[in-house]
Amino acid sequence: MSHPPDERVDELLSAARTATGDELRSLTYFTRDDVEQLYLRSDLSRTADLVGFAENERHGFHAQSMYADTQLGDYLFTVRVFENGYLTRVIANDHGTWVTTDSMEMDRFEELASALASILRLFDPA
């Protein structure tokens, strides 16, 4: 498993909590081959299909290169809207995170994505 270093886990969780507050539901780290849930709010069940979610969110690795050199600029993050909350995916290089939240104001997603991306860029690519 390509688990992020413990200090990076703490940084990711701190950044997610700072940006989302009590609305934070979960934080999951993933690479092209692995997935690990780093945080799950205590009132939620561990029944989510992390492997299935990861397969879907890994499409973001392709999106990074697909959107490169377009007039839109670099790909930054994805927000998915669900009946009971949101999923925000952030990818940097060969790893990423997705965060699930309760409903919150849209500008907080940009703050969340920016904070997570800056931490992911610090990971050793090895």
C-alpha positions as CSV (number, residue, x, y, z in Angstrom):
1,M,0.0,0.0,0.0
2,S,1.4,3.4,-0.9
3,H,0.2,5.1,2.3
4,P,1.1,8.8,2.6
5,P,3.6,9.7,5.4
6,D,1.9,10.1,8.7
7,E,2.7,13.9,8.9
8,R,1.1,14.3,5.5
9,V,-2.0,12.4,6.7
10,D,-2.2,14.9,9.6
11,E,-1.8,17.8,7.2
12,L,-4.5,16.6,4.8
13,L,-6.9,16.0,7.6
14,S,-6.1,19.4,9.2
15,A,-6.6,21.1,5.9
16,A,-9.9,19.3,5.2
17,R,-11.2,20.1,8.7
18,T,-10.1,23.8,8.4
19,A,-11.9,24.2,5.1
20,T,-15.0,22.2,5.8
21,G,-15.5,22.3,9.6
22,D,-18.2,20.1,11.0
23,E,-19.4,19.3,7.4
24,L,-16.5,17.0,6.8
25,R,-17.7,13.4,6.3
26,S,-14.7,11.5,5.1
27,L,-11.2,11.8,3.6
28,T,-9.7,9.2,1.3
29,Y,-6.3,9.0,-0.2
30,F,-5.7,7.1,-3.5
31,T,-3.1,6.3,-6.2
32,R,-3.5,4.5,-9.5
33,D,-3.2,1.2,-7.6
34,D,-4.3,1.7,-4.0
35,V,-7.0,3.4,-1.8
36,E,-7.1,4.1,1.9
37,Q,-9.7,5.9,3.9
38,L,-7.9,8.3,6.3
39,Y,-10.9,9.7,8.1
40,L,-14.6,8.8,8.5
41,R,-16.9,10.8,10.7
42,S,-18.2,8.7,13.6
43,D,-21.9,9.0,12.8
44,L,-21.3,7.4,9.3
45,S,-21.2,3.7,8.4
46,R,-18.1,2.0,6.9
47,T,-20.2,0.5,4.1
48,A,-18.9,2.7,1.2
49,D,-17.4,0.8,-1.7
50,L,-14.0,2.5,-1.6
51,V,-12.6,0.4,-4.4
52,G,-15.6,1.4,-6.6
53,F,-15.3,5.1,-5.7
54,A,-11.5,4.9,-6.4
55,E,-12.0,3.4,-9.8
56,N,-14.3,6.3,-10.7
57,E,-12.0,9.0,-9.2
58,R,-8.9,7.6,-10.9
59,H,-10.4,9.0,-14.2
60,G,-9.0,12.3,-12.8
61,F,-5.4,11.1,-13.6
62,H,-6.5,11.1,-17.3
63,A,-8.3,14.4,-16.9
64,Q,-5.0,16.1,-15.8
65,S,-3.4,15.3,-19.2
66,M,-6.6,15.6,-21.2
67,Y,-7.2,19.2,-20.1
68,A,-3.5,20.2,-20.3
69,D,-2.7,23.0,-22.7
70,T,-6.3,24.0,-23.2
71,Q,-7.6,27.6,-23.0
72,L,-9.3,26.6,-19.8
73,G,-6.0,26.3,-18.0
74,D,-4.8,23.5,-15.8
75,Y,-7.2,21.1,-14.2
76,L,-7.7,22.0,-10.6
77,F,-10.3,19.8,-8.9
78,T,-13.8,18.2,-9.3
79,V,-16.9,18.6,-7.2
80,R,-19.6,16.0,-7.5
81,V,-23.1,16.9,-6.1
82,F,-25.2,14.3,-4.4
83,E,-28.5,14.3,-2.6
84,N,-26.9,14.2,0.8
85,G,-23.7,16.0,0.2
86,Y,-20.7,16.6,-2.0
87,L,-17.5,14.8,-3.1
88,T,-14.4,16.9,-3.9
89,R,-11.6,15.2,-5.8
90,V,-8.1,16.7,-5.9
91,I,-5.2,15.1,-7.8
92,A,-1.5,16.1,-7.9
93,N,0.9,14.1,-9.9
94,D,0.3,10.4,-9.2
95,H,-1.9,10.6,-6.1
96,G,-5.1,12.3,-5.0
97,T,-7.7,12.6,-2.3
98,W,-11.4,12.8,-2.3
99,V,-13.3,14.4,0.5
100,T,-17.0,14.0,1.2
101,T,-18.9,16.7,3.0
102,D,-22.4,17.7,4.0
103,S,-23.9,20.7,2.2
104,M,-21.8,23.8,2.4
105,E,-21.2,27.1,0.5
106,M,-19.5,26.6,-2.9
107,D,-16.5,29.0,-2.2
108,R,-15.4,26.6,0.5
109,F,-14.7,23.9,-2.1
110,E,-12.1,26.0,-3.8
111,E,-10.4,26.6,-0.4
112,L,-10.5,22.9,0.3
113,A,-9.1,21.9,-3.0
114,S,-6.3,24.5,-2.9
115,A,-5.2,23.4,0.6
116,L,-5.2,19.7,-0.3
117,A,-3.4,20.2,-3.6
118,S,-0.6,22.1,-1.9
119,I,0.0,19.2,0.5
120,L,-0.2,16.6,-2.2
121,R,2.5,18.4,-4.2
122,L,4.8,17.9,-1.2
123,F,4.6,14.1,-1.3
124,D,7.6,12.2,-2.4
125,P,6.7,10.7,-5.9
126,A,8.6,7.5,-5.1
